[in-house]
Amino acid sequence: MDSFTALLDGFASALTPQNLLFALIGCLLGTILGILPGIGSTAGMAILIPLTLTMDPTSAIIMLAAIFYGGAYGGTITSVLLNIPGEGESAITCIDGYQMTLRGRAGAALATAGIGSFIGGTVATLALVVAAKPLSELGLRIGPPEFFSLVLIGLALLVGLVGRSVLKGLISACLGLLIAMVGIDPVMGLPRFTFDQPHFFDGISYVPVLVGIFGLGELLATSGGAAPKPTAPTLRQLLPTRTDLRRAAPAIGRGASIGTVIGLIPGVSAAISSLLAYSTEKKVSRHRDELGSGAIEGVAAPETANNSHSNAAFIPLFTLGIPASPAIAVLMGAFLQNGLTPGPQLFTEAPDLVWTVIASLFVGNLLLLVLNVPMVGLWTRILAIPYSVLRAVIFAFIVIGSYAVNNSVIDIYVMVFFGIVGFVFRQVHLPLAPLVLTLILGPFIESALRESLQISQGDFGIFVDRPLSLVFLLVALAVLAASVFSAGLKRKAGLPTDAEV
């Protein structure tokens, strides 16, 4: 079956009433979470994973994926209306988006951002459709040594790119690996780091860990904030002019290309895509002199880039089983929790699910475009709800969700512990991305390492004797070395330390 036929079958499944309903719910939840500064779609997905355990796996993944890319839409609203980025990738939109609001052109900014986000997401999803089959076939040819070396590239990129300090990235990654090693040793059959607690013999469930780090940690870090009171534009103000559309079109094209390419690289957040798209406009746009004072290109380019980045990040997840960001790692956790392992085998083991989820990306982007812009008045009213009420509701979800994983109070304690860990990480500026990705990928890394050593009878030379593995190792070393040398430059440039979280 070719990709086009499989995609058509995916649309048939994605458009069933049940899957359409959960895509709609995910889009709405993602928008709400994106609107609320400090909460974010990553935290939202982590909090809701326990509630999806009894759902149909396809519907659950569709809803969680919609929350992920829907968050980018929501973050735009607060960036434009309040000068407060709901998500890190929307921060650069504040510059020109808020200036347009001050000029009474908030509606045009939001509509252009919505159109650009739709186009960017659609372009990246088309790239996923084209790349899915050849990349998954390539992935099937990769053996344990090559997979281990390939994962090292992803980890090197994460450690080097997500923060200003390589050392802090390494500390975070090692902590994630240590957590992943808790449980029964798969080869020796003996308990490992379990403190003689039978509850941990199967390992620490990563759901309470993710809920604690992203949910409770985020609540603790954002406590004390006041609820802003934005003014929603009227329906007439939402219509961009012909000049707006003519000027925004090239910026949207450039933003879609940048976001799709950058989204393929593990460790690079959507904030970097937005920043690069904005910088590109500063250099090549015919109206670059107006950027910073309310230019439509300053909204169209970054908003298109961050949405195409979000959808492009599914490509390495589906084809190679490597999550490109913390949010995608959380989504990978949802796959694993439902008994599905993302990667090339997924296209042969569960092709219906994969293509249904891919088709749902098209459907979800269209839903967001149709729903979000006309409903901007409703979204702004949500911001009027007292934060104390929102935090109480979210905290109740966090506690119930953690308990529901194994019906165990211990998981609540685990969630609270890692909530504090997440809070401390934020206070001392340790990046969370390496911790989360090594936590999720830890068992796969260990399995690939041990299988490789079994093949070679304990000889580590297998990683350099196989050409593809050697190439991957050299690339990983080069990335890490370059990251060390560029750390000082990143600090001077003031790049975001971990914009995803």
C-alpha positions in Angstrom: 0.0 0.0 0.0 1.5 3.4 -1.0 1.5 6.4 1.3 -1.3 8.2 -0.6 -3.7 5.2 -0.3 -2.8 4.7 3.4 -3.4 8.4 4.0 -6.9 8.2 2.4 -7.7 5.3 4.7 -6.4 7.4 7.6 -8.7 10.2 6.7 -11.7 7.7 6.7 -10.8 6.8 10.2 -9.9 10.3 11.4 -13.2 11.6 10.2 -15.3 9.1 12.2 -17.5 10.9 14.8 -15.5 9.6 17.7 -12.0 10.6 16.4 -13.4 13.9 15.2 -14.8 14.6 18.6 -11.5 13.9 20.4 -9.6 16.0 17.8 -11.9 18.8 18.6 -11.5 18.3 22.4 -7.7 18.3 22.0 -7.8 21.4 19.9 -9.9 23.3 22.4 -7.8 22.1 25.4 -4.6 22.9 23.6 -5.8 26.4 22.8 -6.9 27.0 26.4 -3.6 25.7 27.8 -1.7 27.8 25.3 -3.6 30.9 26.4 -2.8 30.4 30.1 0.7 31.8 30.6 2.9 29.3 32.5 0.8 26.2 32.0 1.6 25.1 28.4 0.6 22.2 26.2 3.4 20.0 27.4 2.2 20.1 31.0 -1.4 19.7 29.7 -0.5 16.5 27.9 1.4 15.1 30.9 -1.6 15.8 33.2 -4.1 14.2 30.8 -2.2 11.0 30.0 -3.6 9.1 33.0 -7.1 10.0 31.9 -6.5 8.5 28.5 -5.5 5.0 29.7 -9.1 3.7 29.4 -9.7 5.3 26.0 -9.2 3.8 22.6 -5.5 4.3 21.8 -6.1 6.0 18.5 -8.5 8.5 19.9 -6.2 9.1 22.9 -3.2 9.8 20.7 -5.3 12.1 18.4 -6.5 14.1 21.4 -3.0 14.4 23.0 -1.4 15.4 19.6 -4.1 18.0 19.1 -3.3 19.5 22.5 0.3 19.7 21.5 -0.1 21.6 18.2 -3.2 23.5 19.5 -1.1 25.1 22.2 0.8 27.1 19.6 -2.4 28.7 18.5 -3.4 29.6 22.0 -0.1 31.1 22.8 -0.5 33.6 20.0 -3.6 35.1 21.5 -1.9 36.3 24.7 1.2 37.4 22.8 -0.8 39.6 20.5 -3.4 41.0 23.0 -1.4 41.1 26.2 2.2 41.1 25.2 2.5 37.9 27.3 3.6 34.8 25.5 1.4 31.8 26.5 4.1 29.5 25.0 7.8 30.0 24.6 7.6 29.8 20.8 5.2 32.8 20.7 7.5 35.1 22.6 8.9 36.7 19.4 5.4 37.4 18.2 4.9 39.8 21.0 7.1 42.4 19.3 5.0 43.2 16.3 1.8 41.5 17.4 1.3 43.7 20.5 2.3 46.8 18.4 -0.5 45.9 16.0 -2.9 45.6 19.0 -1.9 49.1 20.2 -2.8 50.4 16.7 -6.2 48.7 16.8 -5.2 45.9 14.4 -5.2 42.9 16.8 -7.8 41.2 14.7 -5.7 41.3 11.6 -2.7 40.0 13.5 -4.6 37.1 15.0 -6.2 36.1 11.7 -2.9 36.2 9.9 -1.3 34.1 12.6 -4.1 31.6 12.3 -3.8 31.4 8.5 0.0 31.1 8.7 -0.2 28.5 11.4 -2.6 26.4 9.3 -0.4 26.6 6.2 2.8 25.9 8.2 1.2 22.9 10.0 -0.2 21.6 6.7 3.2 21.9 4.9 5.0 20.0 7.7 2.4 17.3 7.7 2.7 16.8 3.9 6.5 16.5 4.5 5.7 13.8 7.1 3.5 11.9 4.5 6.3 12.0 1.9 9.1 11.1 4.3 7.3 8.5 6.3 7.7 5.5 4.1 11.4 5.9 3.0 12.5 6.9 6.4 10.7 4.0 8.2 12.2 1.6 5.7 15.6 3.0 6.4 14.9 2.7 10.1 14.1 -1.0 9.7 17.6 -1.6 8.4 19.2 -0.1 11.5 20.5 -2.7 14.0 21.0 -2.3 17.8 24.5 -0.7 17.4 23.3 1.8 14.9 20.2 2.7 16.9 22.4 3.2 20.1 24.7 5.5 18.2 21.8 7.3 16.6 20.2 8.0 19.9 23.5 9.4 21.1 23.3 12.0 18.3 19.8 13.0 19.6 21.1 13.2 23.2 24.2 15.2 22.1 21.9 17.7 20.3 19.6 18.0 23.3 22.4 18.4 25.8 24.2 21.0 23.6 21.3 23.0 22.3 18.5 23.2 24.9 20.4 25.2 27.5 23.3 27.6 27.8 25.4 25.1 29.7 26.5 21.7 28.4 27.3 20.7 32.0 23.8 21.4 33.1 22.4 19.4 30.1 24.6 16.5 31.1 23.5 16.6 34.7 19.8 16.6 33.6 20.4 13.7 31.1 22.2 11.6 33.7 19.4 12.1 36.2 16.8 10.9 33.6 18.9 7.8 32.9 19.1 7.0 36.6 15.4 7.2 37.0 14.9 5.0 33.9 17.2 2.3 35.5 15.0 1.8 38.5 13.4 -1.7 38.5 14.4 -5.3 37.8 17.6 -5.6 35.8 16.4 -7.1 32.5 19.4 -9.4 32.2 20.4 -10.3 35.7 16.9 -10.4 37.0 17.8 -8.6 40.3 16.2 -5.4 41.8 18.0 -2.2 40.9 17.7 1.1 42.8 14.3 0.0 44.2 15.0 0.5 47.9 13.4 -2.9 48.5 10.0 -1.4 47.5 8.0 -4.0 45.5 6.1 -1.0 43.9 9.3 -0.1 42.0 10.2 -3.6 40.7 8.6 -2.7 37.4 10.4 0.6 37.4 9.1 4.1 38.2 6.1 4.8 36.0 7.0 7.8 34.0 3.4 9.2 34.0 3.6 10.4 37.6 7.1 11.7 36.9 6.0 13.7 33.9 2.9 14.9 35.7 5.0 16.1 38.6 7.7 17.7 36.5 5.5 19.5 34.1 2.2 19.8 36.0 3.0 20.4 39.7 6.4 21.9 38.8 4.8 24.4 36.5 2.1 25.3 39.1 4.7 25.9 41.8 6.9 28.0 39.4 4.0 30.2 38.3 2.2 30.7 41.7 1.4 34.3 42.6 0.6 35.6 39.1 -2.3 37.9 38.5 -5.0 37.3 35.9 -4.7 39.8 33.0 -7.8 41.4 31.4 -7.5 41.6 27.6 -9.9 43.2 25.2 -11.1 41.0 22.3 -11.3 42.4 18.7 -14.6 42.5 16.9 -15.4 40.2 14.0 -14.9 42.9 11.5 -11.4 43.7 13.0 -10.5 40.1 12.4 -10.4 40.5 8.6 -6.9 41.2 7.3 -6.7 43.6 4.3 -5.4 42.6 0.8 -2.2 44.4 1.6 -1.8 42.4 4.8 -2.3 39.1 2.9 0.0 40.2 0.0 2.8 41.1 2.5 2.3 38.1 4.7 2.4 35.5 1.9 6.2 35.4 1.4 6.8 35.5 5.1 4.5 32.5 5.6 6.3 30.6 2.9 9.7 31.2 4.4 8.4 30.5 7.9 6.9 27.1 6.8 10.2 26.1 5.2 12.3 27.1 8.3 9.9 25.4 10.8 9.7 22.2 8.8 13.5 21.8 8.5 14.4 22.9 12.1 11.6 20.7 13.5 13.4 17.6 12.3 16.4 18.3 14.6 16.1 16.8 18.1 16.7 19.3 20.9 15.8 22.4 19.0 12.7 24.0 20.4 10.0 25.7 18.3 11.2 28.9 19.9 14.4 28.6 17.8 12.3 28.2 14.6 10.3 31.3 15.5 13.4 33.3 16.2 15.1 32.2 13.0 12.0 33.0 11.0 11.8 36.5 12.5 15.6 37.0 11.9 15.1 35.9 8.3 12.4 38.6 7.8 14.7 41.2 9.3 17.2 40.4 6.6 15.2 39.6 3.4 11.7 41.2 3.8 10.9 44.2 1.6 9.4 45.8 4.7 12.2 44.9 7.2 12.5 48.5 8.3 9.0 48.3 9.8 9.7 45.1 11.8 9.4 46.0 15.5 6.8 48.6 15.0 3.8 46.4 14.1 4.7 44.8 10.7 2.5 41.9 9.6 5.6 39.9 8.6 6.7 39.9 12.3 3.6 37.9 13.1 3.2 35.8 10.0 6.7 34.4 9.9 7.2 33.2 13.5 3.7 31.9 13.9 4.0 29.9 10.7 7.4 28.6 11.7 6.4 27.4 15.2 3.4 25.5 13.9 5.3 23.8 11.1 8.0 23.0 13.6 5.4 21.3 15.9 4.1 19.0 13.1 7.6 18.3 11.6 8.7 17.0 15.0 6.4 14.0 14.4 8.7 12.9 11.6 11.6 11.6 13.7 9.1 10.2 16.2 7.1 8.1 13.7 10.0 7.0 11.5 12.9 6.5 13.9 11.3 6.4 17.3 13.3 9.5 18.5 11.3 12.3 20.2 12.6 15.7 19.1 11.3 17.8 22.0 10.0 17.4 25.6 6.4 17.7 24.3 7.0 14.9 21.8 8.7 12.8 24.5 5.5 13.2 26.6 3.5 12.1 23.6 5.9 9.1 23.1 5.1 8.3 26.7 1.4 8.2 25.8 2.2 5.8 23.0 4.2 3.5 25.3 1.5 3.6 28.0 -1.0 2.3 25.4 1.4 -0.6 24.4 2.7 1.1 21.2 6.3 1.7 20.5 6.9 4.6 18.1 9.5 3.9 15.4 9.7 2.2 12.0 8.0 -1.0 13.2 4.9 1.0 14.1 4.1 1.3 10.3 3.9 -2.5 10.0 2.5 -3.3 13.5 -0.2 -0.6 13.7 -0.4 1.1 10.2 -4.1 2.0 10.8 -3.2 4.0 13.9 -0.2 5.8 12.4 -2.0 7.0 9.3 -5.1 7.9 11.2 -3.0 10.1 13.5 -1.2 11.6 10.5 -4.6 12.4 8.8 -5.8 13.9 12.1 -3.0 16.4 11.9 -4.6 17.8 8.7 -8.0 17.7 10.3 -6.9 19.3 13.6 -5.1 22.2 11.8 -8.3 22.9 9.9 -10.4 22.7 13.1 -8.0 25.2 14.8 -8.3 27.6 11.9 -12.1 27.4 11.8 -12.6 27.6 15.5 -9.9 29.8 17.0 -10.1 33.0 15.1 -13.8 33.6 15.3 -13.8 32.4 19.0 -11.1 34.8 20.1 -13.6 36.6 22.3 -14.3 33.4 24.2 -10.6 32.7 24.7 -10.0 36.1 26.2 -12.8 35.6 28.7 -11.0 32.4 29.9 -8.2 34.7 31.0 -10.6 36.4 33.3 -11.0 33.3 35.5 -9.0 33.7 38.7 -5.8 31.9 38.6 -6.4 30.5 42.1 -9.5 28.6 40.7 -7.6 27.3 37.7 -4.7 26.1 39.8 -7.1 24.3 42.2 -8.8 22.5 39.3 -5.4 21.6 37.7 -4.0 20.3 41.0 -7.1 18.1 41.5 -6.5 16.6 38.0 -2.8 16.1 38.8 -3.5 14.1 42.0 -6.4 12.0 40.6 -4.4 11.3 37.4 -1.3 10.1 39.3 -3.3 7.9 41.5 -5.3 6.4 38.6 -2.2 5.0 36.8 -1.8 2.1 39.3 -4.4 2.9 41.9 -1.6 3.6 44.3 -0.9 6.4 46.7 2.8 5.9 46.2 2.5 7.3 42.7 1.1 10.5 44.3 4.2 10.7 46.4 6.3 10.1 43.3 4.4 12.9 41.5 4.9 15.4 44.4 8.6 14.5 44.6 9.2 15.1 40.9 7.0 18.2 41.1 9.5 19.6 43.6 12.4 18.5 41.3 10.8 20.3 38.4 10.4 23.4 40.4 14.0 23.3 41.6 15.2 22.7 38.0 13.4 25.9 36.9 14.8 27.9 39.7 18.4 26.9 39.0 17.9 27.0 35.2 18.6 23.3 34.6 17.0 22.2 31.3 14.2 19.7 31.7 14.4 18.4 28.1 17.4 16.0 28.6 15.9 14.5 31.8 12.6 13.8 30.1 14.1 12.3 26.9 16.5 10.1 28.7 13.8 9.0 31.1 11.6 7.9 28.1 14.5 6.6 25.9 16.5 5.0 28.8 15.1 1.5 28.5 15.6 1.6 24.7 19.2 2.8 25.1 19.9 0.1 27.6 18.3 -2.6 25.4 20.2 -1.5 22.3 23.5 -1.4 24.2 23.1 -4.8 25.7 21.9 -6.4 22.5 24.9 -4.9 20.7 27.3 -6.4 23.3 25.6 -9.7 23.1 26.1 -9.8 19.4 29.8 -8.9 19.8 30.2 -11.1 22.9 31.1 -8.1 25.0 33.3 -6.3 22.5 32.6 -2.5 22.4 34.4 -2.4 19.1 31.1 -3.3 17.4 30.1 0.4 17.6 33.1 1.5 15.5 33.4 -1.6 13.3 30.0 -1.0 11.7 30.3 1.9 9.3 26.9 3.5 9.9 27.3 3.3 13.7 30.8 4.8 13.4 29.4 7.7 11.4 26.7 8.3 13.9 29.2 8.3 16.8 31.5 10.8 15.0 28.5 13.1 14.4 27.5 12.8 18.1 31.0 13.7 19.1 31.2 16.6 16.7 27.8 18.0 18.0 28.9 17.7 21.6 32.3 19.4 20.9 30.7 22.2 18.9 28.2 22.7 21.7 31.0 23.1 24.3 32.7 25.7 22.2 29.5 27.6 21.4 28.2 27.6 25.0 29.8 31.0 25.7 28.4 32.4 22.4 24.9 31.2 23.4 25.1 32.9 26.8 26.1 36.2 25.1 23.3 35.8 22.5 20.7 35.3 25.3 19.0 32.4 23.5 16.1 30.8 25.4 17.4 28.2 27.9 14.5 25.7 27.5 11.7 27.4 25.8 9.5 24.3 25.5 9.1 24.0 29.2 
